[in-house]
Amino acid sequence: MQYEKKIEEIFERHPSVQVSGFNGRAYKSGIEGMIAFDNALGQPWKAFRCIHVAGTNGKGSVSSMIAASLAASGLRVGLYTSPHLLDFRERIKIVGDTPVPRDVSFRGPDGPGNSTSPFASLMVPPLPRRGRQGLWRQGYHPTLISKEDVMEFLERYEKEIENLSFFEITTGMAFWWFARKAVDVAVIEVGLGGRLDSTNVLTPELSVVTSIGLDHCAMLGDTRAEIALEKAGIFKPGVPALVWGHDPETDKVFIDYAKKIGADLHFADEIIDPVHLEGMDLTGEYQDLNVRTTLAALKLLKVEPELEALRHTARITGLRGRWEILREKPTIICDIGHNPPALAWNFRQLEESGRPLIIVYGIMADKALDDIAPLMPARARYILCAPDSARALPVASLYSRLSALRPDLNLQTAPSVRDALDLALSLASPDTLIYVGGSTFVVAEIIK
């Protein structure tokens, strides 16, 4: 009860972008506040090696694939991702559950009058290959940050978090907890953009940028080149940087920025040939690009890839909502892809299935429906809904706008996500494919 009350209080005082959108309280441009908070915590990220991952689409999958492979190699791996689906603790987890002894333990800034980082003299050993098989066995689960540790952090640093955003708080919490739990390495996913993201206080072993598309344009820019420059902001002098592949619109941005700051730039398609890994539990066709990026990252880290771990990334890391098959006969697939580049992949794969198709669809009010509508499969039957979020586009507005943009679509509405799925199931035959998507919130409600 204490925990639930504390979390409710935190969400009210520090609303997240996921819930409230990019208003003044939920989103803060710039990292000055995070730098100060990180210093107050004692720069805990210096206790372990970091891999930093940015990108428009694929960064959560790539982060999870890297974490799964490193864990199967014998490492204790911290994994920080966003957004969450059911519980915000999903953002902060450890993959690989055997602690590694350390000569230096995490003390934070509570030590006797010492304002310097307790990790300044810590030398983290090279990444070993000790071998840990069976992480993908049935019943394995990553370790989420405990409710007790969440409570301790929020109470200990109550004064320091007073004027911070939700994402700044959870980022500091992740660094603090990973240090406390003595992870060998942490894979840190950027929240938004890169240059001004709260996670960008760290210096990683490797910076990774996945595919670039138009999303969050109000904050990041109206062209893919402008967005690429924001993502390139995670590059650090002397630190290898990896980009998912060559792209004529963004290549020069990455090359010029890396040269300017002195980062050694690599392109995944120059390191790894096109790849398709059979038997993956992340089944979307777009995952082929993410696998290639992951393999390139592991090669730059000089870590032998654990292909079985990559095949079982979702099970090992607890990643959900990425072309996730929830049931069969009829098949229900959910995916959190919500911007035009992600949905272009998803809708194309749905079209190519050749099966009867029902799409349960809801969207946030700030998303580019004008750009999404032309991508929507004409042969599908659509059941429109609005998730339980203040940011959601009301279902009547969604119906009206889509009817005007695509009068050829077969549209109907349902009063809730649950009702939309029930209606889809009532209309489906055993060979029907039901796709649920458009928003993280829609997927979260379906999973719940």
ABEGO torsion letter per residue (X at the ends): XAAAAAAAAAAAABBBAAAAEBBAAABBBEAAAAAAAAAAAGGAAAABBBBBBBEABGAAAAAAAAAAAAAAAGBBBBBBBOBBAABAAAABBBBEABBBBBABBBAEAABBGBABBAAAABBBBBBBBAEBBGAABBGBBBBBBBAAAAAAAAAAAAAAAAABBAAAAAAAAAAAAAAAAGBABBBBBBABEGAABAAAABBBABBBBBBBBBBGAAAAEABAAAAAAAAAAABBBGBBBBBAEBBAAAAAAAAAAAAAAGBBBBBAAAABBBBBBBGBABABAAAAAAAAAAAAAAAAAGBBBBAAAAAAAAAAAGBBGBGBBABBOBBBBBBABABAAAAAAAAAAAAAAGBBBBBBBBBBAABBAAAAAAABBAABBBBBBBBBBAABBBAAAAAAAAAAABAABBBBBBABAAAAAAAAAAABBAABBBBBBGBAAAAAAAAX
